[in-house]
Amino acid sequence: MQQHSSEPGILEHFQGEGDLLAQETKVIGAVIREIAAAGGYVTNKAIILKLIEKLENTSDVVQLDIFRQALEVVVARTPDDA
């Protein structure tokens, strides 16, 4: 099974929302950079797992909301498994 990077598609979706998802765009970009810097392959699943990790390790209510919304958008864009 060949994996494809989903980075461009996800970032395009966030950027297409303009100011509405500005904070989420910043977060998703940082998550993608973290995954790539760790030598990981950027996939929807990797992004979802990293966002869940951030949700579990954050107590700031505003950050939690941003991470949650970013997670919702990524999950909504993830195709169902065959």
C-alpha positions, 0 to 999 in steps of 0.5 A: 500500500502506497502512502501519499502526503496529504499536506497540500490538500489539508493546508489548501482547505485551511487556507481556503477558509481565510480568517475563519480558520487562521489559528487552525491553519497555523496549528496544522502547519506547525503539526506538519513541520513537527511530523516532518522534522521527526522524520515521519511521513505526513498523512492524515492519520499522523496529523490526527494522532499529533493533534490528539497528543496536543489535546491530551497535553494542553490545559489552556482552554483557547488552545484546546478549542483550536486543536479540537477544531483543527482535528475536526477539519482533518477528520472530516477530510480523511477518506473512509477506510476501504 
